[in-house]
Amino acid sequence: MDRRTKNALFCGLGFLIGTVGVKAATSKTARKGYVHAMAQGMKAKSEYENLVEQAKAEYDDMKAEANYIASKDSKGE
């Protein structure tokens, strides 16, 4: 095959794959999959935010306790 024939074949094949890919990506089944994936991502984000919030609360508690101990020690009690 000469170069022009190969290029035309690849161009046509690319167009066909692109068209089929767009149809597959917009199908109802694919949409359901996208929605479920997004829902799982949102759950993971929520859990992560809760974890970070709890860690910040623990840090604040430890910092307050450390400040109390440091001020008590500096007063000589």
N, CA, C and O atoms as a MOPAC input file, in Angstrom:
PM7 MOZYME 1SCF
protein

 N      0.83500 1    -1.17900 1     0.00000 1
 C      0.00000 1     0.00000 1     0.00000 1
 C      0.87900 1     1.24200 1     0.00000 1
 O      1.91500 1     1.28800 1     0.66300 1
 N      0.45900 1     2.22000 1    -0.73600 1
 C      1.22800 1     3.45500 1    -0.73200 1
 C      0.80400 1     4.33000 1     0.45000 1
 O     -0.16900 1     4.03200 1     1.14300 1
 N      1.53400 1     5.38400 1     0.65900 1
 C      1.35600 1     6.24100 1     1.83400 1
 C     -0.02200 1     6.90800 1     1.85900 1
 O     -0.63500 1     7.00400 1     2.92200 1
 N     -0.52000 1     7.36900 1     0.70900 1
 C     -1.82800 1     8.03600 1     0.66700 1
 C     -2.95300 1     7.08100 1     1.05300 1
 O     -3.89400 1     7.47200 1     1.74300 1
 N     -2.85800 1     5.86700 1     0.62100 1
 C     -3.88300 1     4.87800 1     0.95100 1
 C     -3.88200 1     4.58600 1     2.44900 1
 O     -4.94100 1     4.49600 1     3.06900 1
 N     -2.69500 1     4.44100 1     3.02400 1
 C     -2.59000 1     4.18900 1     4.46600 1
 C     -3.14500 1     5.36800 1     5.25300 1
 O     -3.87900 1     5.18300 1     6.22300 1
 N     -2.79000 1     6.58700 1     4.83200 1
 C     -3.27300 1     7.77800 1     5.53700 1
 C     -4.79400 1     7.86900 1     5.47300 1
 O     -5.43800 1     8.19200 1     6.47100 1
 N     -5.37600 1     7.58500 1     4.29800 1
 C     -6.82400 1     7.62700 1     4.14500 1
 C     -7.48400 1     6.55300 1     5.00500 1
 O     -8.52100 1     6.79500 1     5.62300 1
 N     -6.88700 1     5.38100 1     5.04100 1
 C     -7.42000 1     4.28900 1     5.85000 1
 C     -7.38500 1     4.64200 1     7.33400 1
 O     -8.36500 1     4.43800 1     8.05100 1
 N     -6.25100 1     5.17300 1     7.79000 1
 C     -6.14500 1     5.55800 1     9.20200 1
 C     -7.09200 1     6.70300 1     9.54500 1
 O     -7.65500 1     6.73900 1    10.64000 1
 N     -7.26700 1     7.63000 1     8.62200 1
 C     -8.19000 1     8.74400 1     8.85600 1
 C     -9.61900 1     8.21500 1     8.99300 1
 O    -10.34000 1     8.61200 1     9.90700 1
 N    -10.02200 1     7.34000 1     8.10800 1
 C    -11.36700 1     6.75900 1     8.16700 1
 C    -11.56300 1     5.92800 1     9.41800 1
 O    -12.61200 1     5.99500 1    10.05900 1
 N    -10.55300 1     5.14400 1     9.76700 1
 C    -10.61700 1     4.32900 1    10.97400 1
 C    -10.70700 1     5.20600 1    12.22100 1
 O    -11.46800 1     4.90100 1    13.13900 1
 N     -9.94500 1     6.27900 1    12.25700 1
 C    -10.00000 1     7.20100 1    13.39100 1
 C    -11.36000 1     7.85100 1    13.53000 1
 O    -11.87600 1     8.00200 1    14.63700 1
 N    -11.94700 1     8.23900 1    12.39100 1
 C    -13.28400 1     8.82900 1    12.40700 1
 C    -14.29800 1     7.82800 1    12.93500 1
 O    -15.14300 1     8.17300 1    13.76000 1
 N    -14.21800 1     6.59000 1    12.46100 1
 C    -15.13900 1     5.54100 1    12.89100 1
 C    -15.01000 1     5.27200 1    14.38900 1
 O    -16.01400 1     5.18200 1    15.09600 1
 N    -13.78900 1     5.14500 1    14.86500 1
 C    -13.56600 1     4.89900 1    16.29300 1
 C    -14.05700 1     6.08400 1    17.12000 1
 O    -14.65900 1     5.89600 1    18.17700 1
 N    -13.80200 1     7.30200 1    16.64700 1
 C    -14.26700 1     8.48600 1    17.36400 1
 C    -15.77500 1     8.54700 1    17.45000 1
 O    -16.32500 1     8.88700 1    18.49700 1
 N    -16.44600 1     8.22200 1    16.36700 1
 C    -17.91000 1     8.23800 1    16.35100 1
 C    -18.47600 1     7.18100 1    17.29000 1
 O    -19.39900 1     7.45500 1    18.05700 1
 N    -17.92400 1     5.97900 1    17.22900 1
 C    -18.38200 1     4.90400 1    18.10900 1
 C    -18.06600 1     5.25700 1    19.55900 1
 O    -18.86900 1     4.98200 1    20.45000 1
 N    -16.90300 1     5.86300 1    19.80300 1
 C    -16.52100 1     6.24600 1    21.16300 1
 C    -17.45800 1     7.27000 1    21.75800 1
 O    -17.81600 1     7.18000 1    22.93200 1
 N    -17.86200 1     8.25100 1    20.95300 1
 C    -18.78900 1     9.27500 1    21.44300 1
 C    -20.14300 1     8.64600 1    21.74800 1
 O    -20.76400 1     8.96500 1    22.76200 1
 N    -20.59500 1     7.76500 1    20.88600 1
 C    -21.87900 1     7.09100 1    21.13000 1
 C    -21.80600 1     6.25600 1    22.40900 1
 O    -22.74600 1     6.25200 1    23.20400 1
 N    -20.70000 1     5.55400 1    22.60400 1
 C    -20.54600 1     4.72400 1    23.80000 1
 C    -20.45600 1     5.58100 1    25.05500 1
 O    -20.98900 1     5.21100 1    26.10200 1
 N    -19.78600 1     6.71800 1    24.95500 1
 C    -19.61100 1     7.57600 1    26.12600 1
 C    -20.90900 1     8.25400 1    26.53400 1
 O    -21.07200 1     8.61600 1    27.70000 1
 N    -21.83000 1     8.43100 1    25.60700 1
 C    -23.09000 1     9.10300 1    25.92900 1
 C    -24.24500 1     8.13300 1    26.11400 1
 O    -25.39400 1     8.56300 1    26.21600 1
 N    -23.97400 1     6.85400 1    26.15800 1
 C    -25.04900 1     5.87700 1    26.33900 1
 C    -25.56200 1     5.91100 1    27.77300 1
 O    -24.90000 1     6.43200 1    28.67100 1
 N    -26.74800 1     5.35000 1    27.97300 1
 C    -27.35400 1     5.33200 1    29.31500 1
 C    -26.51400 1     4.52300 1    30.29400 1
 O    -26.37400 1     4.89900 1    31.45800 1
 N    -25.95700 1     3.41600 1    29.82500 1
 C    -25.13200 1     2.57200 1    30.69800 1
 C    -23.88300 1     3.32000 1    31.13700 1
 O    -23.50800 1     3.28000 1    32.30800 1
 N    -23.23800 1     4.00300 1    30.19500 1
 C    -22.03800 1     4.76500 1    30.53700 1
 C    -22.38600 1     5.89300 1    31.50100 1
 O    -21.63500 1     6.17200 1    32.43600 1
 N    -23.51800 1     6.53400 1    31.27400 1
 C    -23.94300 1     7.63300 1    32.14600 1
 C    -24.14100 1     7.13200 1    33.57700 1
 O    -23.73700 1     7.79500 1    34.53300 1
 N    -24.76300 1     5.96200 1    33.72100 1
 C    -24.94600 1     5.38600 1    35.05100 1
 C    -23.59200 1     5.14400 1    35.71800 1
 O    -23.41400 1     5.40900 1    36.90600 1
 N    -22.65200 1     4.64000 1    34.93500 1
 C    -21.31000 1     4.41000 1    35.46800 1
 C    -20.64700 1     5.69000 1    35.92000 1
 O    -20.02100 1     5.73000 1    36.97900 1
 N    -20.78200 1     6.74800 1    35.11600 1
 C    -20.19600 1     8.04900 1    35.47500 1
 C    -20.81600 1     8.57900 1    36.76500 1
 O    -20.11500 1     9.09400 1    37.63700 1
 N    -22.14600 1     8.44600 1    36.87800 1
 C    -22.84700 1     8.94100 1    38.07000 1
 C    -22.39000 1     8.18200 1    39.31300 1
 O    -22.15300 1     8.78800 1    40.35700 1
 N    -22.26700 1     6.86300 1    39.20700 1
 C    -21.81300 1     6.07400 1    40.35800 1
 C    -20.37400 1     6.41400 1    40.73000 1
 O    -20.03700 1     6.47600 1    41.91200 1
 N    -19.53000 1     6.63200 1    39.73600 1
 C    -18.14100 1     7.00200 1    40.01500 1
 C    -18.08200 1     8.36100 1    40.71500 1
 O    -17.30600 1     8.54700 1    41.65300 1
 N    -18.89400 1     9.29800 1    40.26300 1
 C    -18.92400 1    10.61600 1    40.90600 1
 C    -19.43200 1    10.51200 1    42.33700 1
 O    -18.92100 1    11.18700 1    43.23000 1
 N    -20.43800 1     9.66700 1    42.55800 1
 C    -20.98000 1     9.49500 1    43.91000 1
 C    -19.91600 1     8.92400 1    44.84500 1
 O    -19.78900 1     9.36500 1    45.98800 1
 N    -19.16100 1     7.95300 1    44.36600 1
 C    -18.08800 1     7.38100 1    45.18700 1
 C    -17.01600 1     8.42700 1    45.47900 1
 O    -16.47600 1     8.47600 1    46.58500 1
 N    -16.71300 1     9.25200 1    44.50100 1
 C    -15.74200 1    10.32400 1    44.71900 1
 C    -16.22200 1    11.31600 1    45.77000 1
 O    -15.44500 1    11.77400 1    46.60700 1
 N    -17.51200 1    11.64300 1    45.71700 1
 C    -18.07400 1    12.57200 1    46.70700 1
 C    -18.03800 1    11.96900 1    48.10800 1
 O    -17.75600 1    12.66900 1    49.08000 1
 N    -18.32300 1    10.66400 1    48.21300 1
 C    -18.25500 1     9.99400 1    49.51600 1
 C    -16.83300 1    10.02000 1    50.06200 1
 O    -16.61500 1    10.29000 1    51.24300 1
 N    -15.87300 1     9.73800 1    49.19400 1
 C    -14.47000 1     9.73500 1    49.61300 1
 C    -14.05000 1    11.12400 1    50.07000 1
 O    -13.33900 1    11.26100 1    51.06600 1
 N    -14.48100 1    12.14800 1    49.35300 1
 C    -14.14700 1    13.52300 1    49.72300 1
 C    -14.74300 1    13.87000 1    51.08000 1
 O    -14.08500 1    14.49800 1    51.90900 1
 N    -15.97600 1    13.46600 1    51.30500 1
 C    -16.63700 1    13.74100 1    52.57700 1
 C    -15.91800 1    13.05400 1    53.73700 1
 O    -15.70900 1    13.65800 1    54.78900 1
 N    -15.54600 1    11.80600 1    53.54100 1
 C    -14.82200 1    11.07500 1    54.58100 1
 C    -13.47500 1    11.72700 1    54.87000 1
 O    -13.06700 1    11.83100 1    56.02700 1
 N    -12.78900 1    12.16200 1    53.82300 1
 C    -11.50300 1    12.82800 1    53.99000 1
 C    -11.67200 1    14.12200 1    54.78000 1
 O    -10.88400 1    14.40900 1    55.68100 1
 N    -12.69700 1    14.90200 1    54.44600 1
 C    -12.93000 1    16.15400 1    55.16300 1
 C    -13.23100 1    15.90300 1    56.63700 1
 O    -12.77300 1    16.64900 1    57.50100 1
 N    -14.00200 1    14.85100 1    56.92500 1
 C    -14.29700 1    14.50700 1    58.32000 1
 C    -13.02300 1    14.11500 1    59.06200 1
 O    -12.82100 1    14.50800 1    60.21100 1
 N    -12.17900 1    13.35000 1    58.41000 1
 C    -10.91900 1    12.92500 1    59.01400 1
 C    -10.02900 1    14.12700 1    59.32900 1
 O     -9.44300 1    14.20600 1    60.40800 1
 N     -9.93100 1    15.05600 1    58.38700 1
 C     -9.11200 1    16.25500 1    58.59500 1
 C     -9.69200 1    17.10500 1    59.71200 1
 O     -8.94800 1    17.66500 1    60.51700 1
 N    -11.01000 1    17.20700 1    59.76700 1
 C    -11.66400 1    17.99300 1    60.81900 1
 C    -11.36800 1    17.40400 1    62.20200 1
 O    -11.08600 1    18.14200 1    63.14600 1
 N    -11.43500 1    16.08300 1    62.31700 1
 C    -11.13800 1    15.42800 1    63.59000 1
 C     -9.67600 1    15.62300 1    63.98400 1
 O     -9.36900 1    15.82600 1    65.15900 1
 N     -8.78100 1    15.56100 1    63.00700 1
 C     -7.35900 1    15.75500 1    63.29900 1
 C     -7.10800 1    17.18200 1    63.78100 1
 O     -6.31900 1    17.39300 1    64.70300 1
 N     -7.77000 1    18.16000 1    63.16600 1
 C     -7.61200 1    19.55300 1    63.60100 1
 C     -8.13000 1    19.73500 1    65.02200 1
 O     -7.51400 1    20.44500 1    65.81700 1
 N     -9.25300 1    19.10500 1    65.34900 1
 C     -9.80900 1    19.21500 1    66.69800 1
 C     -8.85100 1    18.60800 1    67.71700 1
 O     -8.64200 1    19.18000 1    68.78700 1
 N     -8.26900 1    17.45800 1    67.39600 1
 C     -7.29700 1    16.83600 1    68.29900 1
 C     -6.08700 1    17.74500 1    68.49100 1
 O     -5.60200 1    17.91100 1    69.61000 1
 N     -5.60300 1    18.33200 1    67.40100 1
 C     -4.45300 1    19.23000 1    67.48100 1
 C     -4.77100 1    20.42700 1    68.37000 1
 O     -3.96000 1    20.81700 1    69.20900 1
 N     -5.95000 1    21.00500 1    68.18300 1
 C     -6.33700 1    22.15900 1    69.00300 1
 C     -6.41000 1    21.78500 1    70.48600 1
 O     -5.99600 1    22.56400 1    71.34500 1
 N     -6.93300 1    20.59700 1    70.78400 1
 C     -6.99900 1    20.14300 1    72.17900 1
 C     -5.59700 1    19.97600 1    72.77200 1
 O     -5.33300 1    20.41200 1    73.89200 1
 N     -4.70800 1    19.34400 1    72.01100 1
 C     -3.34100 1    19.14100 1    72.50500 1
 C     -2.61900 1    20.47500 1    72.67800 1
 O     -1.86700 1    20.65000 1    73.63700 1
 N     -2.83600 1    21.40700 1    71.77000 1
 C     -2.19300 1    22.71700 1    71.85400 1
 C     -2.68100 1    23.47100 1    73.08300 1
 O     -1.88500 1    24.08700 1    73.79200 1
 N     -3.97900 1    23.42500 1    73.33700 1
 C     -4.53300 1    24.09800 1    74.51900 1
 C     -3.97900 1    23.49300 1    75.79900 1
 O     -3.64000 1    24.21400 1    76.73700 1
 N     -3.88800 1    22.17200 1    75.83700 1
 C     -3.34900 1    21.50400 1    77.01200 1
 C     -1.87200 1    21.84700 1    77.21200 1
 O     -1.42700 1    22.06800 1    78.33800 1
 N     -1.12000 1    21.89000 1    76.11400 1
 C      0.29500 1    22.24200 1    76.19800 1
 C      0.47800 1    23.67900 1    76.66600 1
 O      1.37000 1    23.96300 1    77.46600 1
 N     -0.35800 1    24.58500 1    76.17700 1
 C     -0.28800 1    25.97900 1    76.63700 1
 C     -0.60200 1    26.09000 1    78.12600 1
 O      0.03200 1    26.86600 1    78.84200 1
 N     -1.56800 1    25.32300 1    78.58600 1
 C     -1.92400 1    25.33000 1    79.99900 1
 C     -0.75100 1    24.83700 1    80.84400 1
 O     -0.41600 1    25.44400 1    81.86100 1
 N     -0.13000 1    23.73600 1    80.42000 1
 C      1.02000 1    23.19200 1    81.15800 1
 C      2.19900 1    24.16500 1    81.12800 1
 O      2.88000 1    24.34600 1    82.13800 1
 N      2.43800 1    24.78000 1    79.99200 1
 C      3.55600 1    25.71500 1    79.87400 1
 C      3.32900 1    26.95400 1    80.74500 1
 O      4.26200 1    27.44400 1    81.38100 1
 N      2.10500 1    27.45500 1    80.77400 1
 C      1.84600 1    28.64000 1    81.61000 1
 C      1.90000 1    28.27700 1    83.09100 1
 O      2.31400 1    29.09200 1    83.91600 1
 N      1.48700 1    27.07200 1    83.42800 1
 C      1.54100 1    26.61400 1    84.81700 1
 C      3.00500 1    26.45400 1    85.26000 1
 O      3.35100 1    26.80400 1    86.38800 1
 N      3.86100 1    25.92400 1    84.37400 1
 C      5.27600 1    25.74300 1    84.69800 1
 C      6.00000 1    27.08700 1    84.79400 1
 O      6.89300 1    27.25600 1    85.62400 1
 N      5.61500 1    28.03500 1    83.95100 1
 C      6.30900 1    29.31700 1    83.98500 1
 C      5.94900 1    30.12000 1    85.22600 1
 O      6.71900 1    30.99400 1    85.62500 1
 N      4.81600 1    29.85600 1    85.84600 1
 C      4.40800 1    30.52900 1    87.07300 1
 C      5.05000 1    29.88200 1    88.29100 1
 O      5.00500 1    30.44200 1    89.38700 1
 N      5.64700 1    28.71000 1    88.10800 1
 C      6.32800 1    28.05200 1    89.20300 1
 C      5.41400 1    27.21200 1    90.07000 1
 O      5.73700 1    26.93700 1    91.22500 1
 N      4.30500 1    26.81000 1    89.54400 1
 C      3.35700 1    26.00500 1    90.33200 1
 C      3.69200 1    24.55200 1    90.29800 1
 O      2.99400 1    23.74300 1    90.90900 1

